[in-house]
Structure formats: C-alpha cells, structure tokens
C-alpha cells in the first residue's frame, strides 16, 4: 500500500466528529415531522410529543448503517461523539436562552 492510499484509508477523526455534529441539524425536522404524524393518532395526548424525540436520531442511524456497510466501522464512534457534543451544546444554549426570558 503506498502512502496516498494509506492516507485515504485512515479515518479523519475531526471530519467524522463534525459530520456527526451536522447530523443533528436534519434530525430536528425529522423530530417535527414525526410529532406531526403521531399527533393525528391522538390529538390531545402527550405521548406523541415524547415519542417523537426518536426522530432526532434518524439521520445519524442512516449514516451509521452506511458506514457499517462500507466497512468503515472505526468512524462510527466519532460520528456518535460529534452528535453527542453538538446535542449537549445546543441543549445548554437552549437552556441559557430560556433562562434569559422575562418571568412574570
């Protein structure tokens, strides 16, 4: 194996972490669409909102299955790490923004 083929086969860790973080963003519309679809089953219940949170991981699952099928299993952990980091940062940012809201 020459040097260029070896570099191509090596996992770009930072790129995988960034891609995992970006996969959270298309997960938010999936969450909304799943909540809207479940709302038709029980319009006044609370369980569709709680169950719809599973829609956030749909893009991540597609990419993880694609990486696994392509034989690039070493990148899966970095994808999940990036996804988790981004979700924690967005969650903390959301809590900070809510704490700034006027109360009354």
Secondary structure as UniProt FT lines:
FT   HELIX           3..9
FT   HELIX           13..39
FT   TURN            40..41
FT   TURN            43..44
FT   HELIX           47..51
FT   HELIX           52..57
FT   HELIX           58..69
FT   TURN            70..71
FT   HELIX           73..75
FT   HELIX           76..99
//
